[in-house]
Amino acid sequence: MVDHDSNRRNEGGTGRGGNPQRGRHFHTLAHIDGHHTEQSSLDQGSGQRANPTQHSHPDSGGGDQAGPRQTSHGRGQSTDPALPVNSDGRGGCYNCGDTGHFARHCPSGRGRGGCLGGSRGRGIPTERGRGGLTVRGRGRPTIRAQDQPDHERRSGHPFPNYVNTNNPEAEMHYPPPSNFNPEESTNNGANWALPKEMHDRTRIAKLTNPQHPIRKEFFTSKKTILTNHFDYGLSSDATFYEYQILGLPGSNKKRTKALFKSAIEHWSFLRRNQGQFATNYVDIIVSWKNLHKGITTRRVLSSTGDPAADVIWEELTIPDGNIDLALRFKLIGTLNLSGLQGYAAAKPENEHINFDSVAKCLNMVISKSFDNRVHQQSSNKFFVKNARGNLWHGNVRSSSASLELIRGYYYTVKPGMGNIILNFNLATSAFFRPILVSEFLSDRATFPVLDLDGLLKGKRVWIEYDRVGQDAEDTARLNSEKSRLKQFEALSTSPIKSLTFYKKIKGQDGKFAKNPDGSFQCETTPRSVLTYLRTTFNQHINPDRKAVNVGNANNQIWYAQEHLRIVPYQIYSRPLPEHLTGSMVTQAAKTPEQGRALIEQEGLRTLGFTASSTAQHSFNQRSDIPITLQPTMLRVPARTLPFPQPMYDQPKPVKGQSRWKMRDDMKFFRTTPKAKLRYLMLRSPDISDKTMDLYNIALREYIHRCGVDIKQGQFESINSSLLRSTIAAPVGYADIMSKFEEAKKANVDLVVLVLPRHTQCGPGPAKAEYMTNVMMKVNLKFEGINHTIQEVGHRLSDHTMVLGADVVHAGPGAFPGTPSIAAIVGSVDEWGTRCLGSMRLQRIDKTDHEERLEDWWEENHRETLPTNIIYYRDGVSSGQYDEVKRIEIAAIRTAYRAVALRTSQPHQEVNITAVVVGKRHHTRFYPLPGDQGDKFGNGNCLPGTNVDKLVTSPYYQDFYLQSHSGFKGTARPTHYFVLEDGIRNLSLDDLCQLTHRLCYSYVRAPGGVSYASPTYYADRLCERGRMYLCKYFIGDDRALGEDLKAFKQRVTNELKAAQRQRFGTNPQTDIQKKELMDQEREDRQTVTKREKEEVYARIRRDFYMFKDDRGCDWKVRG
């Protein structure tokens, strides 16, 4: 049973320092050699645990960063300290790696960098040389020995013993990486203008019961910028049919795909028309030709009995081993292209059209133009096979033997405004290298702690060597490409030398003979797996290694690790090991100029578009496919919102910009200095006295920003004779907690913990900026307000509360049963800067909203509740919009009525404006060639760039806003979509302006962030909760893994014993055998369920272990 009532209550943003009746608090700041991590307050009365979490300046990535979420510490510093950025904001050249020019302007005239960017210039460690590929003339690129990963150099050839390596159609085709150098794009894009009939919104305003609030007007835009959207065309006479093959087994993707291909080959109406349809090889076929005219088998109506609904053809069979598999073919219908075009034109009658299903089919049609140069990952994403790069081990001069980067592209068809458009964007991901399984399982440099065989479970592997045998026909069959492909299931529990098996016996027909009960007949004497494999392949095998099972748990099929190679182009979906993330981000993040050049010159060329053009062209010259594209980025109208002006303790605001500095004499907007502030500095053993002195001097020099006057004796250091200032090595939780207990007894208010880590930050050349950032955290600890935006105060002063909510989900590498973490924060002041928060497992509920309203009531002197609530909801896809409205917004109203009743407030309904905050999208904007980009933001569009046309909804209220400077890569604008607009006098333009200003109200950094600050606090709170459950979310804790494995085994043994008691050891009748099979299937489900329950029980214990009797445990500020 999942408990939704147990909770954590926290503070995001600034907030109060806990319940004053429960005892005295002191506060801690942990410094990691220049970085500071924040710890929660420790209640002196309750003695509760203060858990540490690391913080950073927001949006240091700011752009197209692939892979797991990164944290770049300090104030916008790159994760790679060697990354150069020129004053004009450009990144490195693809040839030489130097900054400030493109490959076409490169003075070196030769290539140095890998396919993902100039390795040397972009700060990627190179291996015995300057990295990358050497291209001689226009011939085939050659890989220099010193640029290969270690495992390739040792073998003398990249991935030796490959079969079919020169056949582009082969499964194991793995072309050498290319040194692609895009030229700078100089065209100004394709013109686009909002159709005149869409300017007038009166027709749309008359819609009855629209799904979401209708857009009433457009913003006034005075300039244009480029967007990664292209004009997409459909032939006027095109008709697309959607079909489905029913009856295919869905448990094994590999088998499903093979059977799907078999159906295409065996059914003549498909085989003859393979050039006229596209498919996902799972169940769907999209054709631009009527395929069902050629079907001669019986036709039946769908289960609805409606002649106009889909129809099904039965009695279609294909061979599946020794049997014929009966399938059915279904016509789902024709694609509603006119509805999609009507939706794009904002016709009232098309408002409820579900264009997602149509777009999914049209994406599938685009995949028909792919050739063997690309690997299709999904229906809307592909990767260029030779656009590969190494992942480097941090600052160590070696690359990962097991993982690599491959550059790819995401695409999707969507309605524009008056036209259909194609969104096309970069998508770089990590993939498994095609190395031997034995090499992968020994690669502890890449995976220091992970369970490596668990990473390979379900991955495809290839039998490396030919079999030898006397039966030529049988040997040829087993050496075929189809027979070589297997799937990694698990490793054996013992070495291969100890394994035996019983060989199956063949009958006179050449097939394996079976017993009357259906089991295979086997030899009576067991054989050695090791001896058999050595004889079969005539290759060396290490007898002490474990064997690989490519069968299943009930039917093991053993191979040696050395005989299996990982099939290329299999994506690595887990979080990337930490020491590889810097290399990942550095190579994946492209400047706007580089990103645009790659999209136009590599991505689109892969689809057959060789040059930019304002005319429509066919995909890969396939004029028979009734779709076209204008291969030039569209220009979209935009406006730039002015910088908000931050206010400090002085009447005159600071000049607005994306990042600003405080003058030396300035204090924070509001401070709450204590008469005597006692502080203690702690350090680990490897922090020197000199370092401690530097921090101590800097702390005393900048504490005045918090309103503390050193000259008046307000800041007192606790003498180390009272407390030992050095923590024992290795630094652990118990040591730190012991120090905190000593600090409490000495009435310490602030503890600073200094830990070692090599970074660029800390007291040094940027001391003022760094220490101001530290002081911001100190001021938040003591309930201060760092800065405000005056216009925000004007808007929120009419009793308006701002809520921010987010949910973080467990990824594919998490332990089964790991729940989601939900967090919600709410403002309690007129500036929107003090935000208190709650965090729970699973989901946001009514109790969270009640807590936010109760805190508002307490902080506003128990006089009033808010009359307006602006709800920013993060982490929601378009398919969940209705759920948010039905559950979460309704929960706000219910909570409001409950709190109003408890506080004896007059009965009134609260006005709610609800906005979905979207960050996981692929829309990007680029300055026009020659226009000035953001000089502080890598040449991106200027902060405040705001777009509400072409790429937004034709019907509803939404907009894109890039409020920040993107320090790395191409800045990702945030998409805001209005679900409810219940606050009077708050127009869409007002909401946009307020949102932009809230981005500059972020209390933890002197600069704008990428999305509204309350949502940012909720995101940080979710991330903090995730860090407390890190071992469950990442799934890399070996001890926990072994515990769960033992738990599953105990449950399995219990269920097996119950089976034996019920059925005996050898069921005799067919009924008993069927009942036993059903029981085994039910027991497997029970084991999985019990494992999930065990994981959740452990997580709940860890998550709520410090909860007090009020349901609260600790408070977080900022």
N, C-alpha and C positions, 0 to 999 in steps of 0.2 A: 504494500500500500504506500503510495506516495503522499507525503505530508506537505501540504501547501501552506500550513499555518506557521510552522517554525520559521524564524526569520532572523536576518541580521539587519541592524539599522546602522547606517553609516552616514558620513557627511562627504559630499562631493562639492568642490568649490570651497569657500570658507565656511566656517561654522563655529558653533560654540564648543567649548572644551569639555563636554561631558556634563553629567548631572552634578551640580555644585553640592547637593546634599549627600553625595556618595563619597566624598573625600577629595583630596588634593590631587591634581594632575601634574606630571612633568612631561616634557616633550622631547623627542629625539630626532636628530637629523643624522643619517649615516652617510659619510663621505667615502667614496671609493676612489682614492687617488685623484681627486678632482671632480668626480661625479658625486652627486648627493642623492641618497635614497631616503625616502620618507618613511618613518615608522609612526604607528598610531600612538595615541596617548595611553599611558598606563595609569589606571585608576588606583590611587594609593589605598583607598578604602577596600576595594575588592581584590586587588592584586591580580588583575587579569593580564593575559598575555598580549604583548604588542608585537604584531607580525610585520616584518619588513617587506617592502616592495620597492622596486626601482622605478624611478620616473625620468622623463626626458623632456626636452623641448618638443612640442608637437610639430608634426608636419616636416620633420627634418628630411623625410623621404620625399614627400610632396608630389610624387608622380607615379610613373608606371613601374612599380616594383613588384616583381613576380615572386611567387613562393610564399612562405609564411609571413605573418605580420612581423615587422622589424621594429626594434627600438634603438634609435641612434641617440646616445646619451649627450648630455650637455646642452648647448644652445645651438641647435641646428648643425652640429658637426657631422661630417660624413662618417659612415662606419669604416671607411678606408682612409686612414690619415694621409695617404700619399695622393689622394685624388686632387688633381689640379683643376681649378676653374678660373678662366681668364676674366678680366674686368668686364668684358662685354657679355659675359654670361654663357659663352659657348663652352662645350665640352671638348674632348680630345678628337683629333683627326683620326680617321680610320687607317691611314697609312702609317704615320709616324707617332701618333698618340699625343702630339703637342696640342695645346689649346689655341683657340682663336681662328682656326681655318678648317675648311673641308678638304677632302681628298683631292679635289680638282685643283686646289690652290697649294697643295703640299709641295714645299721646296725639295723634299727628299726624293720624290719620284719613285719610291719603292715601298712595298708593303712590309709592315712589321707585325701588325696586330692580328689576333685571331678573328674568326668570322663574327664575333659578337662585340668587337671594338678593339681599339689599339691597346694591347695589353700593357705595354710599357708606359704609354702616356697616361693611361687611366688608372695607374696605381695598382695593377694586378701583378703579383710577383711572377717573374718568369723563371724558367727552368733551364739553367746552363746556357742562356742566350737571351735574345730579345723577344722570343715568343712568337707564336702564330705560324703562318704559312708563308712560303716564298712562291711567288707566281712568276714564272719565266715567260715573257712574251704573252701570247694568248693561249698557250697550251694548258694542259691539265695541271692544276696545282699540286705541288709536291710537299710532303710533310718532312721537315727536317728532323733528324733523330733527336736533337736536343729539345725539340718542342713537343715530343710525344710524352704521354704519361709514362711513369716508371715501368709499369707492367708491359707496355708496348715496346719500350726500348730493350728490355731484357730479352724479349722474344725475337727481336730483329725484324719484326713485321707487325703492323697493327692487326691484331686478331687473326693469327695464323690458322691454317686448316679450314678456312671457310669453304663451304660449297656454294655454288651458284652466286659467288660474290660479284660476278660481272653480268649477271642477269638482272636487269632492273625490276623484273616482275617477281623475282624470288622473295620468299619470306625473309631471308637473311641478307638481302642486298643492303650494303652499308657503304655508300660512296665516301671518298675522302672529303673532309671539310673544305669548304671553299673560302677564299679571301675576298668576299664581296665588298666593294667600295662604292657606296651610292654617291651620286653627284648631288650637289645642292639643288633643291627644287626652286625654280625662279618664277614659275607661272603664278598668276594672281587668282587662280581658282576659277570656278564656273559661276556665272551669275545666277542668283535666285532672288525672287521677290514674292512677297505674300500676295496671293491672288486677291483681286479687288473684292470679290464677293465674300471673302473671309474677313475683311475688315469690319463689315457690318455684323455685329453680334446679336442684333434684335431677333433674327430668326432662331438662333440657337437658344436665346434666353427664354423662349416660349416652350422649351422642352418640358414635358411633364414627367415627374419622377426620374430625373437623371441619376445615374449611378453615383456621381460625385459633383461637387459644386462646379458650375459652369463658368468658364472664363468670360468676364464682362468686357474687357478691353485689353489692348496690347500696350506694352511699354513703348516709350518714344526712344528709338535707337538712332544714333547719329553716326555710327561707323559700321564697318563690316570686318569680320575675322573669318578664318578658315575653320572648317570642322571636318572630322574624318568620316563624313557621310558623302555618298555618291548617288547621283540620280539613276534610278533603276527602272528599266522599261519592260513592259509586257506587250507581246504582239496583240494587235487589236482583235484578231480572230482566235486567240489561244484558248484552249480548254484543257484543264488539268484534271485527271482522274486520280482519286485516292483509293488504293486497294489495301487489303490486309490478308495475310496468310494465317489461318487459324489452325491450332492443333500442334504447333511446334513446341517441343519441351523448352522451358525457359530457365531451367536450373543451371545449365552449362552454356555460356556464351559461345565458346568455341564450337560446340556441337550444334547449337542453334544456327550459327552462321554457315556451317558446312551443309546442314540440311536445307537451309534457305537456298544456297547455291545449287544444291542437287535439284530442288524443285524447279529452279530456272532452267536447268539443263534438260529435265525430263518432261516438262510441260511445254508443248510446242508453241502455244500462244505466247509464252514468255521467251522461249529460246529464240524465236524468229524476230523478236522485237527488242532485243537487249539494248539497242541504241536509242530506244524511244522511252525509256523510263529510268528513274533513279530510285535507290532503295537504301535503307539503313541496315539491311541484312539481319534484321531482328524480326520485324513483322510487317513493315509498311512499304508499299510501292507507290510512287508518284509517277504517273505517265502523262505525256502530252499526246497520246494516241489511245483510242478505245481498244483496250486489250480483251474485254470480255466478249467481244463479237466472235472470237475464235474458240470459245469454250463450248464443248459439245456435251458435257455431263449434265446431270439433273440440276435444275435451278429451283431454289426454295426461297420463300420470303423470310425476313428476319423474325425474331421472336415476337416483335410487336404486331406482326400481321399487316402492317401498313404497306401497300404496294409502292408508295412513294419513298419509303425508307430504304435502307441498304438491303442488298440481296446477296445470297450466298449460293455458291456452287459446291456440291458435295461429290464424294466418290473420286477424289483426286489423290492418287497415291504416288509415293516415291520409295525407292529401296532404302532401308535402314539396316545395314548388316545383313542378316539372314531373313529378315521379315520385310513386309511392305507396310509403310507408315501411312495411314489414311489422314489426309489433310482436307481443309476446306478453303475456298477462295472467296473473299468477300469484297464487294464494291461498297465502300463507305459513301462515296458520292463524288461530285465535282467540286473543285475549290471555288469558293465564293469570291472571285476576283472583283466583280463589280461592287460587292459589299466592302472589300478592302479599299478600293478606290473611292467609294462613297464615304468611308470613314475618314480617309485622308482629306476629303473635301469638306468634312464636318457637316454632312447632310443629316438632318434630324432623324430620318428613318433608319440610319445606319449606326446610331450611337451605341446600341447594344451588341454590335458585331464582335465576336471573339476573333480578333485578328491573329492571336498567338498561334492557333492551329494552322491557319493559312500560311503564316510566316515560316513555321517549322517545315512545312512541305516545300515551300519555295527555297528554303535553305538547302534542302535535300537535292533539289534540282541543280543548284549551283555546284554541288559536289560531283555532278556528272562531268564537269569540265576538268576535274583533277587528272593528273597523270602520275607516273611513278616517281616524279621528283619530290612528291610530298607524302607525308603520312597523315591520313585523316584520323583525328582523335575522336571526333564526335560529329554530329550533324551540322555544327556551326564552328568548328575549330580544326585547323590543320597546322602541321609543322613541316618546315622545309628540311629535308633529310640531311643536306650538307651544310646547313646553317648551325653548326655545332661549336661549342667552346668548352674549355676546361673549367672545372671548379677548383679553386685554389684553397689550400689549408691555411687560412688566416694569413699570417706573415711568413709562413714557412714556404720555402721555394720548392714546393712539390704540389702536384694536382691529385685530385681524387681518382683512384683506380676504378671506383664502382659507379660514380655518378658523373653526369655531364649536363651541360645546358644545350637546349635546342630552341631556336627562335621559331615562333609560329605566329599565326594570325587568327583572330576571332572575327566572325562576320554574322550579320543577321539582317534580314529584310524587315522593314517596319514602315508604317504609314508616316509620311511627312506632313506637310501642309500644302495640299493641292497636288502632291505627287507621292510616289513610292520611293523610298530611299534605302540604301544599303549602308549599314554601319560596319566599318572595317578598321580593326585595331591590332596593334602588336600584342603578342601573348607568349612570353618566354617562360619555359618550365624546365624543371630538372627531370632527367630520364636515367634509367639504368643503362650503364654501358654493357655492350654485348661481350662480357668476359666470361671465363669459365666459372661455374658455380663454386669450385674449390677456391678460386681466386677471390671471389666475392666473400665467401665465408671466413676468409683469413684477413680481410681488410679492416683491421681495427684502427687504422689511421683515419678512415672516414667515419666509422661507427664505433666510437670508444665504448659505448655502454649498451647499445640496442641489441635485441635478440635478432640476429641476422637471418636465421632460417624463417622467423616470423615475417620478415620483410619480403621474403621470396614466395610465401604461400600464395598460391593462385596465379603466379607469374608463369609465362610460357618459357619453356627451355627447349633446346635443340640438341639432338644426339650428334656429337661432334665427329665421330669416326664411323667408317663403313664397317659393316658386319662381314665376317668371313664365314663361308659355309659351302657345303657340297651341293645343296639344292639351289641352282642358279636362279630359278624363277622366284622362289621364296625369298632368297637373299636380296634380289633386285626390288621386290615389293617392300621389304623391310627397310631398304636403304633409300626409298623414295622420300621426297620432301614431306608428303603427307604423313608418313609413318614416323619421321624423325621428330615431329613436333609433339611435345608432351607438356604437362602442367605440373609444376612443383606443388606437392602436397605437404610433405614434412620430411624431417630427417629421422633416421632410425635412432633408437635409444641406446644402441650398442654399436661398436665398430663393425665395419663391413665384413671383417674376417670371421666374425662369430655368427653371421646370418646364414640361414639355410632356407630352402624352399622345396616344394614338391612340384616337379615338372608335369605339365598337362600331357595327356596321351592323345595322339591323333588317331582318328578312325580311318577306315579304308577310303572314305571320300575326301581325305586330306583335311577335314575339319576336326576340331577338338571334340572328343567323345564326351557324352554326358551320362550321368547316372539317372535312374528312374525318377529320383527326386529333383532333377534339374541341375544338380551340381556337376562340376567337371570331374572327369576321371583323371586321377593323378598317379604317378609312380608311388610305390610304397616306401622307397628309400629316399631320404632327403638329400639334396645336393647343396654344395657350398656356393653361395652367391658370388664370392670372390673368384673362385676357380672358374665358374661358368662365364662370368663377364670377361675375365682375362682370355679365355678360349674364344669367346664369341667375337671380341674386338681386337684381339692380339695387341693390346696396349697395356702399359704399366698402370697399376692401381696401388695407391697407398693403403695397406691393409688396416691401418689404425684410424683412418677417417671413417666417419659415419656415412651410411648410404643414403641416397635420395629416393623417397617414395613418390612415384609419378602416377600411382593409382589412387586408391582411397583408403580409408581406415579399415574397411572390411576386405579389400582386395589389394594388397600391397604389390607394387611392381618396382623392383629395386634397380637403381643404376648408380655407378660411381660418380662422385662429384666431378672428377677430372674428365668425365666423358660427356658432360652436359654444359652447354653454353647458353647464356641468357639471350633470348631473342631481342633484337634491338627495337627501339621506339616504344618502350613500355614506360609510362609516366610514373614518376616517384611522387605519390600523393601524400606522404606523411610530411610533417614539419621537417625542414632541412636541418641537419646538424648545425649547431650554433657556429662552429668554426668555419663553415662554408657560406654562411649567409652574407657576409661582407662581399665576397666574390660574386655571389648571385645578384645582389642589389646593384653593385657597380657595373656589371655587364648588362643587366636587364634594363636599367634606367637610362633612357635616351633623351637627349635634349629635344625640344620641339622640332628643330630643323632636322636632326637625325631621324627622329620618329617619322616625320612626314616623308622624308626621302626613302626610308625603308618600306613604308606602306606603298608608295607609288612605284618604286623601282624594283622591289623584290616581291612583295606580297601580291600586287596586282599583276605583275608580269608572270607570276606562277599561274594565274588564271588566264593568261594569254593576252593581256593588255600591255603592249610593248612601249607605248608612248602616251603621254597625257593628251587628251583631246576633249573638245566640248561637244563632240558628236557621239551618238550611241553606237556601241560595238558589241559583237557577239562574244560570249565567253569561249576562250581558246579556239576561236574561229569556227565554233559549232553553230552554224547558221540554222541547223535543223532544230535546235533548242530554242523555244520561243521566248527567250529572255535576253535583255541587252543591258549594257552599263555605260555610263558616261565616265570614263576613267580619270576624272579630275575632281579634286575636292571642291565641295560647294562652299560659297561664301554665305555667311549668315549674319543678319543684322544683330548688333550688340550695343550695349552701353557700358560705361565704366562708372560705378558708384564712387562717390568721394570717400577719402579716408576719414573714419571717425577720429575725433580728437580726444585722447585720454586725459583725464583730470587727476591731478595729484593733490598735495596739501596746499598748493598755491592757486590763486584765483585764475591765472592764465593757463589754458590747457597746453599740453605738449603738441608740437606740430605733428599732424597725422601722417603716418607712413606705415608700411607693412611691418616694420620693426623700428623701435625707437630706443633711445637711451635716456636715462635719468641724469640730470645734473648732480654734481656732488653734494650740493646743499639741499636737495629735495628729500622729502619724506613721503611715505605712502599716504594714500588718501585718508585713511582712518587708522590710527594706532591705539592700542590699549596698553601703554607701558605699565609695568609693575613698579612699585616703590623700590623694590630690590629684586633684581633678576639674577638668580644664582645658576651658573652653568658649569658643566663638567665635560672635558674632552677625553674620550677614550680612543685607544688605538690598538691595532694588532701588533705583535712583536716586531714585524719587519718594517714598521713605520719609524723613521728616524726622529731624533729630537729636533733637527733642523726643520723637517717637514711639519712637525707639530707646532713649532714656533711660528712658521709662516701662516698656518691656518689660524692660530690664536691671534696673531697681529691683524690679519685680514678680518677676522670676526669682530674684533673690537673696533676696527676702523670703520666698518659699515653697519654696525648695529644701530647707528643713529637713524637709519631709514625707518626703523621700527619704533621710533619715538623714545628710544632709550638714551639717556644722557650719561655718558661715562664720567664726565667731569663732576657730576653730582653724585657719583658713586652708585649709580643704579645697576651697574653691570659688574658682578662679582664672580671671579673664578674660584672654584672650590679647590683648595690646595691638595696636591696629590698625596700629601702625608695623611690626609683623612681617608682618601680612597686610592687604591692602586689603579693607575690610569692605563695599565697595559693588560690586555686580555690574553689569557693563556692560548698557546697554539696547540692544535689547530683551532681556529675560531669556531665555536659551535653555539647552538641555541642555549644550552645550559650555562655556558660561560657568560653570554650576554645577559641572560635573565638574572644571574647572580649579581652582575654589576648594577643592573637596574634596581634590584632590591637594596643594594648599598646606597644608591643615589636617592631612593625614596627616604631612607632613614636620615640622610643628610639634608633633606628638604631642598633637593635640586629641582629647578624649574625646566632646564633645558640640557639635554645630553647630545653631544656631537660625537659620532663614531666615525673614525677614519680607518679605511681599509685599503689595501694596495690594489692598484690596477693601472696598467699603462694606458694613459689617454693623453689627449692634447689639452684637457681642461685643468682647472685649478688655479690658485693664485700665481700669476705670471704676467705676461704681456697683456692678457685680456682680463686682468684681475677685477677691474671695476664692473665689467659686464657680468662676469661669473659670480662675483660675490653679491651683486644686486639680485641675481637670480636666487641665490641661497637665502638672502634676506626676505625675499618674497615668501618662501616657505616658512621661515621663522614667524613672519607677521601673521600668516594664516593660522599658525599654531596658537597664537594668542588672540584669535577672534578679530583680527584687523581686516581692513579692506585695502587692497594694494592700489587699484586704480578703478576709475569708473568712466563710462561714456555718458555724457550729459543727456543726449537725446534718448538713451535707453531709460533713464530715470523719468523723463517727461512722459514716455509712453506707458511705463509700468506703474506710475504713481496713482492711477485710478483703480487701485486694488486688483492689479493683474498679476497672476502667478504664472511662472514658466516652469513646465515639467520637461524633463528629458529622460527617455527610457531606452534600454538596449537589452538584448539577449545574446549570449555567446553559446554556441553549440559545440559539442564534442566532435572532433574530426575522425577520419577513417582509422587513425592509429590508436584511438582511445580504447581503454578496456570496455568490454560490453557492459551496458548498464550505466555508463557515465551520463549523468543528466545535464541539462542545460543550466546556465546561471543567468538569472534575470536581475537587473538593477534599475532603479528609478530614483531620480533626484528632483528636488523642487526648490525654487527660490523662496526666500522668506523676507526679502527686503525690496525696496523700490528700485534698486540698481540692477537686480538680477545677478549679483555677484556672490551672495551667500546662499549656497545650495546644500541642503541636507538630503541624505539618501538612505535607501533601504536596498538590501540584497538578499535574494532567496534562491533556492534550487528550483528548477523546473520552469516557472513562468510568472509573469506579472499578474497580480490579482487585486481584489478590492482592498485587502488589508494594506498593501503598499500605498495606495492612494489615500487611505484614511490616515496613515502615518504622516504623509506629506502635508495634508491639510491640518492635522493636529499640530505639527511643528510650526506651520504658518500662524495658527491661532496663538501658540505660546510666544512666538517671537514678536507678534504684534500686540503684546500686552493684553491678550485675551479679550480683545474688543470686537474683532470682526474676522470674517472669512473672506477669501477673495471672491469678487463678483465675476471675474474673467479668468480663464485658464487657457494658456497657449501650450499645447502638447506636442513636443517634438519626439517622434518615434523613430528610432534607428533600427537597422537590421531587418527590414520587412521587404519582401518581394511583392510585385504587383498582384500576384495570385493570392496574397494574404490581406489585401486592403479591406475587403468586406469583413474578414475575421476581426481585424483591429477595430473596425467600427462597431461590430456586433458585440464584442466581448470587452475590449479595453476601454473604449470611450463610454460604453454603458456602465462599466465598473466605476469610472470617475463620477458619473452622475449619482450612482448608488452610494458611493462613499461620501459624496458631498452631503446628501440628504441625511446619512447616518451621523456624520460629525456635526452637522447643523442641529440635529435633534439633541445630541449629547451636550452641546455648548449653548443650548437655548437661543439659537439664532433665529431670526424671522424666516419663515418658509419662503424660499425663492429658488428658482432654477439657475444654475451657473451657466454662463455663456462660454462655449468651448470652441476654439479654433485648433484643429488637429492637423499636423503636418508630418508626412513621412519623409525622413532624411535618408537619401540613397547615395551610397558611396561605391557600391559594387556594380558599376556599369562601365561601359566602354566608350562613352562620349568624350571626345577631347577637342580642345580649341587651340588654334595656332595663329600667331600674328601674321599679317600679310608680309610678303617679302618687302623689305625697305621700311616697314613700320617699326617704331621703337617698342621693343619688348621690355619686360621687367628686368632692370639691371641688377636687382637684388635676387631675382628668381630664375636664373638659368635661361633667360631669354623667353620665358613664358609670357602669356597674355598678362596684362596689368592686373594687380589685385583689384577686386571689385568688378571684374568682368561679369556681365549679367546678360543672359540670353533667354528669350521667351518665345521664339519662333522657330519653325522648321523642325527642330529636334525635340520639341515638346508636344504635348497633347493637342490635337485639333479642337477638342471640346473643353477640357477641364483646366483648372487653375494649377499650373506648375511652372517652374523656372529652374534654370541652372545658374549657379553662382560660384565663381572662383574668388573667394574672399582673401586668399592668402598668397604669399610668394612661395612658389614651388622650388625648394632649394636643390632638389635632385630629380632628374628625369622630367617628363612632361606632366605638368600639374593636372590633377584630376578635379574637375569642378564637382560640386555637390548638387544633387538633384533634389529639389523640394517639391512635394506633391501634396496638395491640400485635400484632406479627406472630409473636413467639416469647417465651415466658416461662420460660426455662430456669434463672433464678437462684432458688435455694431461699430461702425466707424473705423474698421481695420480692413482696408482694401488690400488687394494683392500687392500693389505697389508699396503700401505701408508695411505689410508683412515682410516683403523683400528687403526694404531699408532696415527694419528692425533686426532681421536675421543677420544682415551684414554687420550691424553694430554689435550684436551679441557675440559675433566671432572675435571682436576686438575687446570684449569684456572678460576674456579668459584670464583667470586670476593667477595663473602659474607661469606666465611668460609675458614680457613686454612686446607683444606683437599679435598679429591676427592669426587665427587658426582656420582650418579648412571647413569647419562646419559649426553650427550654433553651439556655444559653450555648454549649456546644460546637457546637451546630447553628448558632448565630449566628456563631461564628468561621468555620465552614466557608462560610457564606453570604458573609461579608466577603472571604474568600480567593477565592472564585469571582468576586466583583465586582471584586476587584483584578486578577485575571487578565483579566477582560473589559475593564478599562480599558487594559491593555497592548495589547489587540487591538481597541481602540475603533473604529478606522477600518474594520475588517472587519465588526464587529457592527452598526454603524450604517449603513454603506454610503454615507457622505457625502463620502468623500475623492475629489475630482475627479481628481487626478493618478493615483491608483490605478485609478479607473474608466476613464480614458483608456488606461492601460497594458493593462488587461484587454480593453478593446474592440479595441485594436491586436493583442493576442495572438489573440483570437478570429478577427480578420480574416485573420491569417497562417495559422492552422490551416484556416480556410475556403478560402483560396486554394490551399493545398496539396492539400486534398481535391478541389477543383474541377479542378485540373490532373490529378489521378489519374483523375477521371471522364472528362475529355476524351480522355486517353490510352486509356482502355478502351472508351468508347462513341463517340468522335468528337464532332463538333459537332451532328450531326443524325441520331439513330437512326432506322432505317427500319422495322424489323419491330415488330410488337406485343410480341413477346417481349423485344426490346431495350428498348423503351419501359418495359415493366413492370420489367425489371431495373434500369433507370436510376432509376425512381421509388423502388424498394426501396433502391437505393444512396444516393439523396438523403436518405431517411428515416434510414438508418443513419448517414450522415455528420452529420446534425443532432444525433443522439444522441452521436456522437463529439466534436463541438465542445463540447457541454454537459459531457461527462465530462472532456475535457481542461481546460476552464476551471475546473472544480471541483478538479482535481488541481493546477493552477497556483496557485489561491488557497490550498489547503491547504499546498502547499510553501512559499509565502511566510509563511504563519502559523506553520508549524513553525519556520522559520528565525528569525522575530522572537521567538517564544515561548521558544525554547531557546538563544538566541544567547550567553547568559552562563553556560551550564551548564559546570561544571568536570569534571575527570576522574573524580569520584566520582558523577556524575549529579546533583550539587547545584549550585545557583547562588547564591541569596540567602536570607536568613532574614527572617521577618516576625513581629513581636510584637504581640499584642493584636488 
